[in-house]
Structure formats: structure tokens, C-alpha cells
Amino acid sequence: MCVQNTYFLESAGGQAYAVGIGMKRISLIIPCLNEEQAIPEFKKEVDRVFSEHLNGYERELIFVDDGSTDHTLQTIKELAAESPEIRFISFSRNFGKEAAIYAGLEAATGDYAAVMDVDLQDPPSLLPDMLAAIETEGYDCAGTRRTTREGEPALRSFFARAFYKTINRISDTHIVDGARDYKLMTRPVLEALLSLKEYNRFSKGLYEWVGFRTKWFEYENVERVAGKTKWSFFKLFLYSIEGIVAFSTVPLALASIIGVMLSFISFLSIIVLMVRELIWHHSAYGWTSMVCVFCLMGGIILLCLGILGQYLAKTYTEVKRRPIYIARERS
């Protein structure tokens, strides 16, 4: 609704906000991987939210097809033929969600941009309140976090919480527990994210690293509207390693500390064995215990080499300067 060139934004809860003058554009960035069933439902919900609460704003929907093998791209094209606000980018292969987010941010032309999952686990109904936080309260970003993990396997939830606790202890970049990629941001924040050209990307950390004032919105876990999650436990585990390596060098220091401690313990053990042999002749035996010690030390050494290898591998992929993604087709 517009009164004397001032638009009034109504939140999903019925609260009205005065939000300035003129038509502004909101770009929605939607990574997709085999989501042909969810895309039409997502479009319907976005249309509803904009018609009921954000009718004073233009919208731009940027679907990024991350190498889907089903009819995801065809579904997007059919919707784009009917709705001029829809744009799309189709990758030449699967480059991952992080690359899809970067491609969408790069293509966005709006005054504001939001990254959203197409499965409606990121509720579009939160957009009016998120926008009000930016336009009326002076925030640069509006982020979202889940307060519950109902519907997830217990083991997955346990390791997710353990990851947030671990990374916040060893990293200077604080990541909010339960934070989602669903975030509405102003143009300066978007440009700051695009200035980070690294190939190995961890968006949750990058959001926090660039700074800016952020207001957090909490909501309970929402089930997918259609399809199955593409994030297996193993993929999430590798993704967590990506985040730790990208935002902390503490594992490297830990490997050095373990090495120093083992060297000190080994030196003490040699002294003890020498004294024992001098007092009780032929007492320094025990092949089983020696083998156990060697296996333990060998395992720790391999662990430390693995940590070093992770950092070396990330450095290797960065110095090659390959593109973050390759587009096969775009609207």
C-alpha cells in the first residue's frame, strides 16, 4: 500500500512498517539440484508473500541449476516463459551449493538480495520482517537460525551442534549456532561477499567475516515441501572440515603441540628405561607394549600429516585460480 509516496510493509504477523519512497527490487537467489517438484510450490509461496505483504517492491528470482539430472531446468524455463521476473543460470556440471550462491549473488541486480532454499525450509513468510529490520531499524543484514532440529536424525543433530561449538572456540569468526544460508542483505554486503574470490567457499563463515550489523530471526525447523535432501552425513562432515580449515589455523598449531608433547614423553620414557635397566638387568622387555606405543605414535603422526594435507590441498586448489563455476546456459 502506498500513501503520499510512502510504502507500508505489512509483516506476516500483521504489523505494519513505513519503508520509504519508490520501487525497490529484491533479488532472490535460489540454488537448485534436482528440485523439479519443489520449484512450482516455491514460486507459489513467493508470489503469495509479495502480493500480500511486499506489493510495493519489484522481485527478481534467480534460479541457479547446479547440474541437475532431472527436469529442474525445464521446469524453470517453463516458469520463466510465464513470469518475466524469473532468471536462471545453468551450470555445465555440479559445482556445489557454494558456487551456486556465488553465481546468484553475481547475477543479482536488486537493491536487496536473499539466498533461499527452494524446498521452503527457508520460509518466504519471514521476508517482510527481515526487510523491516533493514529499512526501519538500520541493520545491514537479516539472518535466520533454526531453534529446533526436529525431523533430523539424532546423530546428525549431535554432530551439527558439536561443529558450531568447535569452530567458535578455535576461530575468530563467530558463527551463530543453527544459522542458515537464508539471509537478506543490502547491496554493500553483497558487494563485500563478491569481493571474496576464494575457490573453497564456506558461506556461513563468509557472512560473518565481512561483518556488518545483522539482526537474527529464529524459527522452528520446517519440513521439505517435496523431494529429498541432497546433504548426506558424509557430505556435511566434509563441509564442516571445509569451514574449520577456511576459518581457523588452530588445527595446525594443535598438530605442532601434539608433536612436542610426544617428543617430551618419548624422552622421559627413554630415561626411565635406562634407569630401570641399570637397576634391574634385562628388565627392559615387552614387545607387545612397544608395538602398541609405535602404533599409537604412528596414528598420531598420520593424523598430523592429514591436517597438514588438508591445508596444503586447499592452498593447491586456490593457487590454480580456476573459475568458481562454469555456466552452460543462462537466461
Secondary structure, 3 states (H helix, E strand, C coil): CEECCEEEEECCCCCEEECCCCCEEEEEEEEECCCCCHHHHHHHHHHHHHHHHCCCEEEEEEEEECCCCCCHHHHHHHHHHHCCCEEEEEECCCCCHHHHHHHHHHHCCCCEEEECCCCCCCCHHHHHHHHHHHHCCCCCEEEEEECCCCCCCHHHHHHHHHHHHHHHHHCCCCCCCCEEEEEEEEHHHHHHHHCCCCCCCCHHHHHHHCCCCEEEEEECCCCCCCCCCCCCHHHHHHHHHHHHHHHCCHHHHHHHHHHHHHHHHHHHHHHHHHHHHHHCCCCCCCHHHHHHHHHHHHHHHHHHHHHHHHHHHHHHHHHCCCCCCCEEEEC
